[in-house]
Every structure is written in structure tokens, then in C-alpha cells.
Amino acid sequence: MKAYRAVTLEQVNALAARILDPAHTITGILTPSGGKSPSIGGNKGPESLLPPPSKDIALPEWAATALADLPKPEPLSQPARYTLKNGITLLVQPEHVSHTIRLYGSIRHNNDLQQPKGKEGVAGLTSDLFLFGSTSHDRLAFAAALDALASDANGGISFSLSTLSSNFDKTLSLLAENELHPAFPAQAFSVLKQQAIASQGGLLQSPGYRFQRAVTKALNQPGDPSLRETTPQTLSSISLADVQSFYKAAYRPDLTTIVVIGDITPEKAKASIEAAFGDWKATGPKPVVDLPARPLSKASKAVIDDPGRVQDTVYLAQTIASGIDNPDRYALEVGNEVLGVGFSSRLMQDLRVRTGMVYSTGSDVAWSANRGAFLISYGSDPDKTGKAHDAALHDVTAMQTAPASENELTNAKAAILRAIPMERASFGGIAGQYLSLIDLGLPLTEPDQRAQAVYSMSAKQVQDAFHHWLRPSEMAQIIRGPASK
């Protein structure tokens, strides 16, 4: 730091004059083999594809050997874990790579279950008002106090701070002040409310919103909490008192997890968090924050017109009759890797590489505490949407009727196992993983369990899981495209 501070403008200019010599510039120009660049224009016809390989391409022995060598799972480091007297779950992971500390906090919530009927939108307004400081520091004073510490802090249903180790307690005090004593100024509430009302009407009419709404309707029965909708009318009915009531009901220490990562000991972090957040108390019973299990979805079709598009975006979706505790969750993950993750997946090869029916495609399996869903997505020209639909479902059925090949299984397992350490390659990645595990009610050792299960997974287990849980004949089809089909 001293060396940086000592640098003068004259030194920078002198160095630039000495080493930045235009006469020594090296320029590279890429041109197509035809000798000139193609013109850039709109959609003038179907995409031209090179013919696909007539047979599988064998990798060199050194590459095949490296890919087949699955990384053996090693236990991941675990944080210190505490439950404070007021119910806060505190996780502390010392990382002494620099003299900095990051804090990530999250309050378990579900707006579809916790917002009062007719007050949809109150959760968003409440969260937005944290930008306006605390009862002790207004927005400008709060920002100035953080600037003086070279720190950053943000309150809300998800809150965080970033600071130098030496300024952790002072920054933490400001964060706790904002989180526990938000200002909620009446003038700011009025402005935010009017802005939300003005924008929500347009959002409800947008093709993107209507497309996502159609997906939600396809997977849920009428009356499901996930179908609740924020409208200009519900926003208009919200008062500042509604915001304050929602804050008191939803912002609770016994639903809060705080992760502290960086240049700090667990004991010091615990003492600091207790001092800053120890007076935070919850009143009344804990609210329900997990959506209940839902009936199985059925086959359906919805088309969302989007005049601004020339191609279709298509989702094929179904519910899974289980939540995160699904006994075949890891087998479905490995199978999904084979089916629809990456360029070598079956969907990409069958729908894109070999046939050119789609521009991109993939699949995913999603979980919450009591719910699961399976999704295939692709983008195609409208005249190819139907063929791509049939081909995608054929690939799902093929996963059910025959085991994946040895190469497919090995590549899928290797991709998942090698990604697990990368998920923890940053402070944010580590904290995000911990917060997700807590939110789902899973143990912090779940990544180790996942790695071991994937490592030992068989093709038969994958096939059986796809056969048991997936229902290709009952998948809903939702299309967003230029014209009705």
C-alpha cells in the first residue's frame, strides 16, 4: 500500500513514454477463408451447418486416459457452526488469503406464503427500503460512514458486508443497525410505491413475464401459492404500516443464517455477531416458508406470442413427485448430465449437431424442500419446433429404456466431480453453498455425500431413476415465439 501511495503522476507518464512505443505494435487480423468478411444483417434464411462426423471421433490415448481418471472424492473443509441464543445460525470459515472479511446473511422466507392476501408486492417494497439507511443514519450518512471505513454493507432479506479485517466490528455495527432498525422513510416509500405501480402494469403484459407465468401454470394446480401475482392493484393497497408489519413478521433471527468468511477466528466472529445481533428477538411462531407438495402435472400446451422474435423458445416441463429428499436425486443429476448438459450431451448432439433442428438446447432438474421439476429447453425456427419436441422426448425415453454407455457415464461423473471444488472457489461460492444447504434443510456435509454417490453411480441406477420419476408423455410444452401455432 505504501508503494502505491508513493507513485506520482510524473512517474506514470514517464514510464508510459518509455515503454508504450506505437512503432512496436503487433496487429493481428482474422479473415474468413473466402477473403472477406460476411455482411451482418437480419434473419435471411435457415442456418447453414457443416455435415456432422459420420462416426464417433476417438480421443488420443493420453486424453482418453485423463478423462477416464475420475477424481476420487475428498472431504471438504467444514466451517465452525454455532446456534446463538436468539436462534441465528452462524457459520464461520477462516480464510487468511488476505486481510479482508466477507459476511453473507439470509433470512429463510417465501413471499408466496408470507405476504398477506391482497398485499402482494409488500415484500419487494420492504426490501427496497433498506437502501434508505437506518433510524440513526439516513441514506447519505450511512453511505458516508461506510466510505470512511472503505467498506460495503447492504441490508434486507439477504444482507452482506465486505471490509478490511481491522474494520470488521465497525462495519458490522452499521450493518446490524440497518438490518434491525431500518429507517423506512415515508417519502421514500411513496416514491418506490409509485414507481412499482407504474412498472408492474407493463411487466404483466411483457412476453417474458407471460412466458414464465405459463410455465408456472403448467406445473401447478389452480390456487397454488406459487400462482399469486403482484399487480398494480395490490401494490396500490399497500401502506407504510403494511411494510412495517411485514418486516416484523418476516425478518426473524430464528430463520436467519450468517456466514462469515475471511481473516478472522471462529471465536472472534461469534463474539462480534453476538454483540451486533444479540438483541434481535423473534415474536410469535415461526412462519411456514416451504411450499407444500403438489399433484403431478399433466400434458398441456401454451403459446405466448412475441412479435419481436423470429425464433421460438420452448420449454418442456413436468413436476417430480418428490422434494429434495428424493432417494434418486443424484442418479437423476448424473442422467441429466448425460441427457442435456454441455456440447456432448444427447440433446445437443441429436437436436443441434446432427440435425440442426435447434440453435441451443439443455435440460435441468430443480428441487425445493417439497417439490421437484424436470425441464428441457431449446430455441429453434418455428417450422422445426414440433420435430425438435418429438426428438427431445425420444431422447428422454431412450434414457429410460437402455443404460447410458460407459463413456457417457464416465464423462458425466467426471464433469460433476470436477465441478464440485470449483463451486467453492470463491468466498461467495462457499457462502452461497452453505446458505443453500441450510435453506433446503440439508447437512453441510451434503457435498461430500453427493460426490461419493456420483463417484459410485452405475448406469443401471441412472436408467432406473429416469424410468421411475420422469414422464415424457405428460410433459407440458410452452412456446414463446413470433406467431401462434
Disulfide bonds with the S-S distance in Angstrom:
none
